[in-house]
Amino acid sequence: MPGWRTLGVMSSAPIVVHRPSPSGGRRVTARRTGRDEILGLAHSDHDRVVFLVAAGVIDPEQVLDDPH
């Protein structure tokens, strides 16, 4: 799976970090086999890195700063 991050609610990107929820966390989803799979609720960059690693992203820390 390519290492892409897109902010927003609707996207065809494989991995999406959504807008903050009322609790302050951000839902992280991955598009797999035509469906969105929820990876978890991230409260920090560390959480996002953990979810990206689990999704198979190579060099997840660099992906966090990628605007695409």
PyMOL Python script that loads the backbone (N, CA, C, O; Angstrom):
from pymol import cmd

cmd.read_pdbstr("""\
ATOM      1  N   MET A   1       0.849  -1.178   0.000  1.00  0.00           N
ATOM      2  CA  MET A   1       0.000   0.000   0.000  1.00  0.00           C
ATOM      3  C   MET A   1       0.890   1.235   0.000  1.00  0.00           C
ATOM      4  O   MET A   1       1.801   1.324   0.824  1.00  0.00           O
ATOM      5  N   PRO A   2       0.664   2.170  -0.877  1.00  0.00           N
ATOM      6  CA  PRO A   2       1.472   3.384  -0.912  1.00  0.00           C
ATOM      7  C   PRO A   2       1.321   4.187   0.370  1.00  0.00           C
ATOM      8  O   PRO A   2       0.288   4.115   1.037  1.00  0.00           O
ATOM      9  N   GLY A   3       2.325   4.932   0.705  1.00  0.00           N
ATOM     10  CA  GLY A   3       2.265   5.740   1.916  1.00  0.00           C
ATOM     11  C   GLY A   3       1.732   7.124   1.632  1.00  0.00           C
ATOM     12  O   GLY A   3       2.511   8.036   1.354  1.00  0.00           O
ATOM     13  N   TRP A   4       0.442   7.304   1.694  1.00  0.00           N
ATOM     14  CA  TRP A   4      -0.175   8.608   1.435  1.00  0.00           C
ATOM     15  C   TRP A   4      -1.015   9.011   2.621  1.00  0.00           C
ATOM     16  O   TRP A   4      -1.615   8.166   3.285  1.00  0.00           O
ATOM     17  N   ARG A   5      -1.058  10.288   2.886  1.00  0.00           N
ATOM     18  CA  ARG A   5      -1.912  10.815   3.957  1.00  0.00           C
ATOM     19  C   ARG A   5      -2.705  11.967   3.363  1.00  0.00           C
ATOM     20  O   ARG A   5      -2.142  12.829   2.689  1.00  0.00           O
ATOM     21  N   THR A   6      -3.993  11.987   3.606  1.00  0.00           N
ATOM     22  CA  THR A   6      -4.840  13.066   3.129  1.00  0.00           C
ATOM     23  C   THR A   6      -5.711  13.522   4.274  1.00  0.00           C
ATOM     24  O   THR A   6      -6.349  12.708   4.941  1.00  0.00           O
ATOM     25  N   LEU A   7      -5.739  14.832   4.508  1.00  0.00           N
ATOM     26  CA  LEU A   7      -6.621  15.374   5.530  1.00  0.00           C
ATOM     27  C   LEU A   7      -7.973  15.632   4.911  1.00  0.00           C
ATOM     28  O   LEU A   7      -8.061  16.099   3.776  1.00  0.00           O
ATOM     29  N   GLY A   8      -9.010  15.337   5.632  1.00  0.00           N
ATOM     30  CA  GLY A   8     -10.354  15.568   5.125  1.00  0.00           C
ATOM     31  C   GLY A   8     -11.233  14.364   5.347  1.00  0.00           C
ATOM     32  O   GLY A   8     -10.783  13.335   5.851  1.00  0.00           O
ATOM     33  N   VAL A   9     -12.471  14.495   4.975  1.00  0.00           N
ATOM     34  CA  VAL A   9     -13.433  13.440   5.222  1.00  0.00           C
ATOM     35  C   VAL A   9     -13.573  12.528   4.021  1.00  0.00           C
ATOM     36  O   VAL A   9     -13.593  11.307   4.180  1.00  0.00           O
ATOM     37  N   MET A  10     -13.670  13.079   2.838  1.00  0.00           N
ATOM     38  CA  MET A  10     -13.853  12.277   1.636  1.00  0.00           C
ATOM     39  C   MET A  10     -12.564  12.267   0.839  1.00  0.00           C
ATOM     40  O   MET A  10     -12.027  13.326   0.514  1.00  0.00           O
ATOM     41  N   SER A  11     -12.063  11.092   0.522  1.00  0.00           N
ATOM     42  CA  SER A  11     -10.847  10.986  -0.245  1.00  0.00           C
ATOM     43  C   SER A  11     -10.745   9.593  -0.835  1.00  0.00           C
ATOM     44  O   SER A  11     -11.260   8.632  -0.263  1.00  0.00           O
ATOM     45  N   SER A  12     -10.085   9.482  -1.973  1.00  0.00           N
ATOM     46  CA  SER A  12      -9.821   8.165  -2.535  1.00  0.00           C
ATOM     47  C   SER A  12      -8.421   7.711  -2.152  1.00  0.00           C
ATOM     48  O   SER A  12      -7.955   6.680  -2.637  1.00  0.00           O
ATOM     49  N   ALA A  13      -7.736   8.470  -1.282  1.00  0.00           N
ATOM     50  CA  ALA A  13      -6.407   8.101  -0.825  1.00  0.00           C
ATOM     51  C   ALA A  13      -6.480   6.814  -0.015  1.00  0.00           C
ATOM     52  O   ALA A  13      -7.468   6.572   0.677  1.00  0.00           O
ATOM     53  N   PRO A  14      -5.440   5.986  -0.097  1.00  0.00           N
ATOM     54  CA  PRO A  14      -5.451   4.734   0.657  1.00  0.00           C
ATOM     55  C   PRO A  14      -5.514   4.946   2.169  1.00  0.00           C
ATOM     56  O   PRO A  14      -6.149   4.157   2.869  1.00  0.00           O
ATOM     57  N   ILE A  15      -4.867   5.999   2.687  1.00  0.00           N
ATOM     58  CA  ILE A  15      -4.881   6.270   4.121  1.00  0.00           C
ATOM     59  C   ILE A  15      -5.368   7.691   4.344  1.00  0.00           C
ATOM     60  O   ILE A  15      -4.890   8.626   3.701  1.00  0.00           O
ATOM     61  N   VAL A  16      -6.327   7.854   5.263  1.00  0.00           N
ATOM     62  CA  VAL A  16      -6.904   9.167   5.530  1.00  0.00           C
ATOM     63  C   VAL A  16      -6.851   9.439   7.023  1.00  0.00           C
ATOM     64  O   VAL A  16      -7.268   8.607   7.829  1.00  0.00           O
ATOM     65  N   VAL A  17      -6.331  10.618   7.392  1.00  0.00           N
ATOM     66  CA  VAL A  17      -6.394  11.106   8.766  1.00  0.00           C
ATOM     67  C   VAL A  17      -7.513  12.138   8.774  1.00  0.00           C
ATOM     68  O   VAL A  17      -7.378  13.204   8.172  1.00  0.00           O
ATOM     69  N   HIS A  18      -8.608  11.833   9.446  1.00  0.00           N
ATOM     70  CA  HIS A  18      -9.810  12.662   9.411  1.00  0.00           C
ATOM     71  C   HIS A  18      -9.704  13.865  10.350  1.00  0.00           C
ATOM     72  O   HIS A  18      -8.772  13.973  11.147  1.00  0.00           O
ATOM     73  N   ARG A  19     -10.663  14.744  10.236  1.00  0.00           N
ATOM     74  CA  ARG A  19     -10.733  15.916  11.113  1.00  0.00           C
ATOM     75  C   ARG A  19     -10.822  15.485  12.570  1.00  0.00           C
ATOM     76  O   ARG A  19     -11.258  14.371  12.860  1.00  0.00           O
ATOM     77  N   PRO A  20     -10.411  16.363  13.497  1.00  0.00           N
ATOM     78  CA  PRO A  20     -10.505  16.002  14.919  1.00  0.00           C
ATOM     79  C   PRO A  20     -11.953  15.733  15.336  1.00  0.00           C
ATOM     80  O   PRO A  20     -12.878  16.421  14.905  1.00  0.00           O
ATOM     81  N   SER A  21     -12.124  14.732  16.170  1.00  0.00           N
ATOM     82  CA  SER A  21     -13.439  14.413  16.718  1.00  0.00           C
ATOM     83  C   SER A  21     -13.683  15.303  17.934  1.00  0.00           C
ATOM     84  O   SER A  21     -12.767  15.991  18.383  1.00  0.00           O
ATOM     85  N   PRO A  22     -14.900  15.300  18.473  1.00  0.00           N
ATOM     86  CA  PRO A  22     -15.162  16.095  19.679  1.00  0.00           C
ATOM     87  C   PRO A  22     -14.234  15.739  20.843  1.00  0.00           C
ATOM     88  O   PRO A  22     -13.963  16.583  21.697  1.00  0.00           O
ATOM     89  N   SER A  23     -13.746  14.495  20.882  1.00  0.00           N
ATOM     90  CA  SER A  23     -12.841  14.076  21.955  1.00  0.00           C
ATOM     91  C   SER A  23     -11.413  14.555  21.718  1.00  0.00           C
ATOM     92  O   SER A  23     -10.560  14.449  22.599  1.00  0.00           O
ATOM     93  N   GLY A  24     -11.157  15.085  20.516  1.00  0.00           N
ATOM     94  CA  GLY A  24      -9.834  15.584  20.191  1.00  0.00           C
ATOM     95  C   GLY A  24      -8.989  14.629  19.367  1.00  0.00           C
ATOM     96  O   GLY A  24      -7.980  15.040  18.795  1.00  0.00           O
ATOM     97  N   GLY A  25      -9.378  13.363  19.295  1.00  0.00           N
ATOM     98  CA  GLY A  25      -8.636  12.397  18.487  1.00  0.00           C
ATOM     99  C   GLY A  25      -9.016  12.508  17.024  1.00  0.00           C
ATOM    100  O   GLY A  25     -10.036  13.103  16.676  1.00  0.00           O
ATOM    101  N   ARG A  26      -8.187  11.930  16.175  1.00  0.00           N
ATOM    102  CA  ARG A  26      -8.454  11.897  14.736  1.00  0.00           C
ATOM    103  C   ARG A  26      -8.592  10.440  14.302  1.00  0.00           C
ATOM    104  O   ARG A  26      -7.717   9.615  14.564  1.00  0.00           O
ATOM    105  N   ARG A  27      -9.704  10.140  13.636  1.00  0.00           N
ATOM    106  CA  ARG A  27      -9.902   8.789  13.108  1.00  0.00           C
ATOM    107  C   ARG A  27      -8.948   8.586  11.942  1.00  0.00           C
ATOM    108  O   ARG A  27      -8.780   9.473  11.105  1.00  0.00           O
ATOM    109  N   VAL A  28      -8.328   7.422  11.891  1.00  0.00           N
ATOM    110  CA  VAL A  28      -7.410   7.072  10.812  1.00  0.00           C
ATOM    111  C   VAL A  28      -8.000   5.864  10.098  1.00  0.00           C
ATOM    112  O   VAL A  28      -8.267   4.836  10.720  1.00  0.00           O
ATOM    113  N   THR A  29      -8.203   5.993   8.781  1.00  0.00           N
ATOM    114  CA  THR A  29      -8.764   4.894   8.003  1.00  0.00           C
ATOM    115  C   THR A  29      -7.841   4.539   6.850  1.00  0.00           C
ATOM    116  O   THR A  29      -7.048   5.361   6.392  1.00  0.00           O
ATOM    117  N   ALA A  30      -7.959   3.304   6.393  1.00  0.00           N
ATOM    118  CA  ALA A  30      -7.210   2.829   5.233  1.00  0.00           C
ATOM    119  C   ALA A  30      -8.190   2.204   4.255  1.00  0.00           C
ATOM    120  O   ALA A  30      -9.093   1.470   4.658  1.00  0.00           O
ATOM    121  N   ARG A  31      -8.014   2.492   2.969  1.00  0.00           N
ATOM    122  CA  ARG A  31      -8.866   1.900   1.927  1.00  0.00           C
ATOM    123  C   ARG A  31      -8.251   0.557   1.550  1.00  0.00           C
ATOM    124  O   ARG A  31      -7.141   0.488   1.023  1.00  0.00           O
ATOM    125  N   ARG A  32      -8.996  -0.506   1.829  1.00  0.00           N
ATOM    126  CA  ARG A  32      -8.528  -1.857   1.514  1.00  0.00           C
ATOM    127  C   ARG A  32      -9.663  -2.618   0.864  1.00  0.00           C
ATOM    128  O   ARG A  32     -10.793  -2.609   1.351  1.00  0.00           O
ATOM    129  N   THR A  33      -9.356  -3.265  -0.225  1.00  0.00           N
ATOM    130  CA  THR A  33     -10.322  -4.072  -0.975  1.00  0.00           C
ATOM    131  C   THR A  33     -11.644  -3.343  -1.186  1.00  0.00           C
ATOM    132  O   THR A  33     -12.719  -3.925  -1.046  1.00  0.00           O
ATOM    133  N   GLY A  34     -11.544  -2.053  -1.528  1.00  0.00           N
ATOM    134  CA  GLY A  34     -12.727  -1.279  -1.852  1.00  0.00           C
ATOM    135  C   GLY A  34     -13.526  -0.781  -0.665  1.00  0.00           C
ATOM    136  O   GLY A  34     -14.590  -0.190  -0.852  1.00  0.00           O
ATOM    137  N   ARG A  35     -13.045  -1.000   0.552  1.00  0.00           N
ATOM    138  CA  ARG A  35     -13.750  -0.559   1.759  1.00  0.00           C
ATOM    139  C   ARG A  35     -12.803   0.242   2.635  1.00  0.00           C
ATOM    140  O   ARG A  35     -11.586   0.066   2.574  1.00  0.00           O
ATOM    141  N   ASP A  36     -13.368   1.124   3.451  1.00  0.00           N
ATOM    142  CA  ASP A  36     -12.575   1.850   4.434  1.00  0.00           C
ATOM    143  C   ASP A  36     -12.506   1.025   5.708  1.00  0.00           C
ATOM    144  O   ASP A  36     -13.531   0.612   6.249  1.00  0.00           O
ATOM    145  N   GLU A  37     -11.293   0.789   6.180  1.00  0.00           N
ATOM    146  CA  GLU A  37     -11.067   0.065   7.425  1.00  0.00           C
ATOM    147  C   GLU A  37     -10.569   1.071   8.455  1.00  0.00           C
ATOM    148  O   GLU A  37      -9.613   1.799   8.190  1.00  0.00           O
ATOM    149  N   ILE A  38     -11.193   1.124   9.610  1.00  0.00           N
ATOM    150  CA  ILE A  38     -10.762   2.038  10.665  1.00  0.00           C
ATOM    151  C   ILE A  38      -9.542   1.434  11.342  1.00  0.00           C
ATOM    152  O   ILE A  38      -9.593   0.327  11.876  1.00  0.00           O
ATOM    153  N   LEU A  39      -8.427   2.195  11.309  1.00  0.00           N
ATOM    154  CA  LEU A  39      -7.196   1.742  11.954  1.00  0.00           C
ATOM    155  C   LEU A  39      -7.177   2.115  13.425  1.00  0.00           C
ATOM    156  O   LEU A  39      -6.565   1.422  14.237  1.00  0.00           O
ATOM    157  N   GLY A  40      -7.844   3.204  13.770  1.00  0.00           N
ATOM    158  CA  GLY A  40      -7.909   3.611  15.165  1.00  0.00           C
ATOM    159  C   GLY A  40      -8.160   5.092  15.306  1.00  0.00           C
ATOM    160  O   GLY A  40      -8.373   5.800  14.322  1.00  0.00           O
ATOM    161  N   LEU A  41      -8.132   5.557  16.556  1.00  0.00           N
ATOM    162  CA  LEU A  41      -8.325   6.961  16.877  1.00  0.00           C
ATOM    163  C   LEU A  41      -6.997   7.486  17.405  1.00  0.00           C
ATOM    164  O   LEU A  41      -6.555   7.095  18.485  1.00  0.00           O
ATOM    165  N   ALA A  42      -6.366   8.366  16.649  1.00  0.00           N
ATOM    166  CA  ALA A  42      -5.049   8.892  16.999  1.00  0.00           C
ATOM    167  C   ALA A  42      -5.176  10.189  17.778  1.00  0.00           C
ATOM    168  O   ALA A  42      -5.933  11.085  17.404  1.00  0.00           O
ATOM    169  N   HIS A  43      -4.418  10.276  18.871  1.00  0.00           N
ATOM    170  CA  HIS A  43      -4.392  11.489  19.688  1.00  0.00           C
ATOM    171  C   HIS A  43      -3.051  12.212  19.575  1.00  0.00           C
ATOM    172  O   HIS A  43      -2.861  13.276  20.164  1.00  0.00           O
ATOM    173  N   SER A  44      -2.117  11.625  18.809  1.00  0.00           N
ATOM    174  CA  SER A  44      -0.788  12.221  18.660  1.00  0.00           C
ATOM    175  C   SER A  44      -0.149  11.719  17.369  1.00  0.00           C
ATOM    176  O   SER A  44      -0.636  10.780  16.740  1.00  0.00           O
ATOM    177  N   ASP A  45       0.954  12.365  16.988  1.00  0.00           N
ATOM    178  CA  ASP A  45       1.710  11.882  15.828  1.00  0.00           C
ATOM    179  C   ASP A  45       2.209  10.463  16.066  1.00  0.00           C
ATOM    180  O   ASP A  45       2.248   9.652  15.141  1.00  0.00           O
ATOM    181  N   HIS A  46       2.590  10.162  17.303  1.00  0.00           N
ATOM    182  CA  HIS A  46       3.049   8.800  17.610  1.00  0.00           C
ATOM    183  C   HIS A  46       1.959   7.779  17.295  1.00  0.00           C
ATOM    184  O   HIS A  46       2.238   6.736  16.702  1.00  0.00           O
ATOM    185  N   ASP A  47       0.727   8.071  17.686  1.00  0.00           N
ATOM    186  CA  ASP A  47      -0.389   7.172  17.376  1.00  0.00           C
ATOM    187  C   ASP A  47      -0.530   6.988  15.874  1.00  0.00           C
ATOM    188  O   ASP A  47      -0.713   5.868  15.396  1.00  0.00           O
ATOM    189  N   ARG A  48      -0.447   8.085  15.127  1.00  0.00           N
ATOM    190  CA  ARG A  48      -0.571   7.997  13.669  1.00  0.00           C
ATOM    191  C   ARG A  48       0.537   7.142  13.080  1.00  0.00           C
ATOM    192  O   ARG A  48       0.289   6.344  12.177  1.00  0.00           O
ATOM    193  N   VAL A  49       1.765   7.299  13.583  1.00  0.00           N
ATOM    194  CA  VAL A  49       2.888   6.488  13.099  1.00  0.00           C
ATOM    195  C   VAL A  49       2.615   5.011  13.364  1.00  0.00           C
ATOM    196  O   VAL A  49       2.858   4.174  12.494  1.00  0.00           O
ATOM    197  N   VAL A  50       2.113   4.679  14.553  1.00  0.00           N
ATOM    198  CA  VAL A  50       1.810   3.283  14.884  1.00  0.00           C
ATOM    199  C   VAL A  50       0.777   2.720  13.912  1.00  0.00           C
ATOM    200  O   VAL A  50       0.929   1.591  13.445  1.00  0.00           O
ATOM    201  N   PHE A  51      -0.261   3.478  13.601  1.00  0.00           N
ATOM    202  CA  PHE A  51      -1.291   3.006  12.660  1.00  0.00           C
ATOM    203  C   PHE A  51      -0.723   2.847  11.245  1.00  0.00           C
ATOM    204  O   PHE A  51      -1.062   1.892  10.547  1.00  0.00           O
ATOM    205  N   LEU A  52       0.135   3.773  10.824  1.00  0.00           N
ATOM    206  CA  LEU A  52       0.732   3.686   9.496  1.00  0.00           C
ATOM    207  C   LEU A  52       1.652   2.474   9.378  1.00  0.00           C
ATOM    208  O   LEU A  52       1.669   1.805   8.345  1.00  0.00           O
ATOM    209  N   VAL A  53       2.408   2.193  10.422  1.00  0.00           N
ATOM    210  CA  VAL A  53       3.258   1.001  10.428  1.00  0.00           C
ATOM    211  C   VAL A  53       2.384  -0.248  10.298  1.00  0.00           C
ATOM    212  O   VAL A  53       2.697  -1.153   9.523  1.00  0.00           O
ATOM    213  N   ALA A  54       1.297  -0.292  11.055  1.00  0.00           N
ATOM    214  CA  ALA A  54       0.390  -1.441  10.995  1.00  0.00           C
ATOM    215  C   ALA A  54      -0.227  -1.603   9.606  1.00  0.00           C
ATOM    216  O   ALA A  54      -0.549  -2.717   9.193  1.00  0.00           O
ATOM    217  N   ALA A  55      -0.392  -0.487   8.887  1.00  0.00           N
ATOM    218  CA  ALA A  55      -0.959  -0.530   7.540  1.00  0.00           C
ATOM    219  C   ALA A  55       0.104  -0.863   6.486  1.00  0.00           C
ATOM    220  O   ALA A  55      -0.218  -0.992   5.305  1.00  0.00           O
ATOM    221  N   GLY A  56       1.372  -1.002   6.909  1.00  0.00           N
ATOM    222  CA  GLY A  56       2.422  -1.388   5.985  1.00  0.00           C
ATOM    223  C   GLY A  56       3.135  -0.237   5.309  1.00  0.00           C
ATOM    224  O   GLY A  56       3.818  -0.444   4.306  1.00  0.00           O
ATOM    225  N   VAL A  57       2.995   0.967   5.830  1.00  0.00           N
ATOM    226  CA  VAL A  57       3.653   2.136   5.236  1.00  0.00           C
ATOM    227  C   VAL A  57       5.134   2.118   5.594  1.00  0.00           C
ATOM    228  O   VAL A  57       5.505   1.951   6.756  1.00  0.00           O
ATOM    229  N   ILE A  58       5.967   2.291   4.583  1.00  0.00           N
ATOM    230  CA  ILE A  58       7.413   2.369   4.791  1.00  0.00           C
ATOM    231  C   ILE A  58       7.760   3.819   5.118  1.00  0.00           C
ATOM    232  O   ILE A  58       7.310   4.734   4.429  1.00  0.00           O
ATOM    233  N   ASP A  59       8.551   4.031   6.157  1.00  0.00           N
ATOM    234  CA  ASP A  59       8.980   5.361   6.616  1.00  0.00           C
ATOM    235  C   ASP A  59       7.780   6.244   6.967  1.00  0.00           C
ATOM    236  O   ASP A  59       7.599   7.307   6.373  1.00  0.00           O
ATOM    237  N   PRO A  60       6.965   5.812   7.924  1.00  0.00           N
ATOM    238  CA  PRO A  60       5.736   6.540   8.258  1.00  0.00           C
ATOM    239  C   PRO A  60       5.970   7.946   8.795  1.00  0.00           C
ATOM    240  O   PRO A  60       5.119   8.815   8.605  1.00  0.00           O
ATOM    241  N   GLU A  61       7.084   8.194   9.453  1.00  0.00           N
ATOM    242  CA  GLU A  61       7.330   9.548   9.978  1.00  0.00           C
ATOM    243  C   GLU A  61       7.471  10.566   8.859  1.00  0.00           C
ATOM    244  O   GLU A  61       7.051  11.712   9.017  1.00  0.00           O
ATOM    245  N   GLN A  62       8.051  10.177   7.736  1.00  0.00           N
ATOM    246  CA  GLN A  62       8.174  11.078   6.594  1.00  0.00           C
ATOM    247  C   GLN A  62       6.805  11.313   5.947  1.00  0.00           C
ATOM    248  O   GLN A  62       6.545  12.399   5.427  1.00  0.00           O
ATOM    249  N   VAL A  63       5.943  10.319   5.975  1.00  0.00           N
ATOM    250  CA  VAL A  63       4.609  10.427   5.377  1.00  0.00           C
ATOM    251  C   VAL A  63       3.764  11.448   6.111  1.00  0.00           C
ATOM    252  O   VAL A  63       2.929  12.111   5.496  1.00  0.00           O
ATOM    253  N   LEU A  64       3.963  11.591   7.421  1.00  0.00           N
ATOM    254  CA  LEU A  64       3.167  12.553   8.195  1.00  0.00           C
ATOM    255  C   LEU A  64       3.294  13.969   7.650  1.00  0.00           C
ATOM    256  O   LEU A  64       2.346  14.749   7.739  1.00  0.00           O
ATOM    257  N   ASP A  65       4.433  14.309   7.096  1.00  0.00           N
ATOM    258  CA  ASP A  65       4.659  15.655   6.572  1.00  0.00           C
ATOM    259  C   ASP A  65       4.358  15.781   5.083  1.00  0.00           C
ATOM    260  O   ASP A  65       4.544  16.850   4.501  1.00  0.00           O
ATOM    261  N   ASP A  66       3.894  14.700   4.462  1.00  0.00           N
ATOM    262  CA  ASP A  66       3.610  14.704   3.029  1.00  0.00           C
ATOM    263  C   ASP A  66       2.222  15.274   2.796  1.00  0.00           C
ATOM    264  O   ASP A  66       1.245  14.672   3.244  1.00  0.00           O
ATOM    265  N   PRO A  67       2.087  16.417   2.110  1.00  0.00           N
ATOM    266  CA  PRO A  67       0.759  17.024   1.909  1.00  0.00           C
ATOM    267  C   PRO A  67      -0.156  16.194   1.003  1.00  0.00           C
ATOM    268  O   PRO A  67      -1.356  16.464   0.949  1.00  0.00           O
ATOM    269  N   HIS A  68       0.366  15.207   0.299  1.00  0.00           N
ATOM    270  CA  HIS A  68      -0.458  14.386  -0.585  1.00  0.00           C
ATOM    271  C   HIS A  68      -1.052  13.247   0.201  1.00  0.00           C
ATOM    272  O   HIS A  68      -1.785  12.429  -0.356  1.00  0.00           O
TER     273      HIS A  68
END
""", "prot")
cmd.dss("prot")
cmd.show_as("cartoon", "prot")
cmd.util.cbc("prot")
cmd.orient("prot")
